């Protein structure tokens, strides 16, 4: 299952619908706190999260999910950001594998990134 997290509901829903149209199971959340609860209650294979969100940013969400899951069951992560300094914000995740995708999101790039992560995870 893929979890999409974005505090802008229209973006979260649009990304979820796009990914679901490729026959993947998707759920979305409109806050990092909601996303964390979904991740705790479901087996998530991939988290796609916005970086800049109120209450908890994408990096903190990734860290909390990593801490919750057993090492051999951790989901993969795609972090979406339009902020030029996003890489700096993610430096403390040096032990977590993630892919940074720039905003505005290019649909083809996102779908290719998802496919490449699935390929690695299924290898």
C-alpha positions, 0 to 999 in steps of 0.5 A: 500500500502507498501512503500519500501525505500532503497538507493540501487536500486537493494535491493529496487526493490528486496524487492518490487518484493518479497513483491509484489509476496505475492499479496500485493500492493508495491511501492519503492523509492531509496532515503528517499526524494523520499520515503517521496514524495510518502508517501505524495501523496499516502495512505501508510499502511506500510513503510519498510525503510533502516536506513543508507541513504544519505541526510536523514536516515530512522529514519528521514524519519519515523519522517517526515512521522509521522508528515505528517499523521493524528494520526489515519492514520499513517502507520506502520514502519519496519526499516532495518539496519545492523548497531549494534547501530541502536537501539540507532539511533532510540531512538528519535522515542520513541512515534512511533511504529516500528519493527527493522529488521537486515541486511542481511534481512531474507526473512521469517522473513520479510514476517512474520513481515509484516503479523503480522503488518497487523494482528494487523492493521486489528484487 
